[in-house]
Each structure stands twice: as C-alpha cells, then as structure tokens.
Amino acid sequence: MQTESSSLYERIGGAPAVNAMVQAFYSRVLADPSLAPYFKGVAIDKLQRMQTEFFSAALGGPVKYTGRPIIHAHQHLHITLADYQRFVKYLFETLAQYRLSDQECYEVVGRINLYTNEVVSNEVDSID
Ligand code: HEM
C-alpha cells in the first residue's frame, strides 16, 4: 500500500530517476527554438546539477539546493509567460514518460508552478 510518508521524490524512483528525468526534460527544452536562446552561453553541466538539486529538494528528497535564489537566476533573462508555459509543457511531457500517475504529474508541476512569479518577467509584453 502507498504510505503517506513516502515523498514524491521516492515515489518517482529516487536519485537515479530524478537525474534522468531532469536530463530528459532539458533535452526537450533546449531543442525548442524559442527557449534555446535563453541558454546561450550558459554552462549546461552546472545548470543541470543545480536543476537536479532544485527538483530533488522540491519533490521532498534528501537533497539541499545550493544554487542561487530562483528569482536571482532568472530576473535578468526576461522570460515571458508564454515561454514559461512552454517550459512547463515539456516538464509535463517528460513526467508522463515516467511511472507517474496523472495525479503525481500534476503534483510535480504544481510544486514547480509555485515559482512562476520568480521566473517570469513582470514586464508587460503581451497586452496590446
Ligand atoms: C519554475 C521553473 C524553473 C525553475 C524551478 C528553474 C530552476 C533553475 C535553477 C535551479 C537554475 C540554476 C541556478 C544557479 O545556477 O544557481 C536555473 C538557471 C537558469 N534557468 Fe531556470 N528554472 C525555471 C524556469 C526557467 C525557464 C522557463 C527558463 C527559460 C526558458 C529558464 C532558464 C534558465 C537559464 C538560462 C538559467 C541559467 C542562468 C544563468 O546561469 O545566468 N529557467 N533555473
């Protein structure tokens, strides 16, 4: 039986699954021509390490995130809400490939969406 105490991190399959998931997710993100330019000149190895830490911690794993505050890592990038939504769509597609129920996919996306306001630029760029 599913115990209440097992974290989302454990249910996904722990470190090996989260590492593989973050890698697969970033392959999708970087393959998107509207998202790739944000990552120009960025050290992808370090980014993936930080992302893996962040996701592991966000999913309740025994990992401490040691990177910059999310707002500081993103505010200079001027990320639009539309691009944020594409990013989350790839996350959802990646999660769907793992042994997660729909409910668990929504839970992960829900935790990541808590950071929307720290990632998306507040500049109004889509209202005419
Ligand atoms: C809630 C969603 C997101 C989370 C949780 C997240 C998480 C992270 C983390 C943990 C880092 C590493 C910070 C560090 O190096 O100290 C990072 C960096 C970065 N993220 Fe995100 N990210 C999100 C959304 C996005 C989106 C939508 C984009 C662009 C499409 C993006 C582009 C980048 C880039 C380019 C960097 C490197 C910035 C630099 O080194 O100057 N992120 N992100």
Residues whose N, C-alpha, C, O or C-beta is under 5 A from the ligand:
A	BS01	HEM	L35 Y38 F39 V42 L47 M50 Q51 F54 G67 R68 A73 I79 D83 Y84 F87 I112 Y115 T116 V119
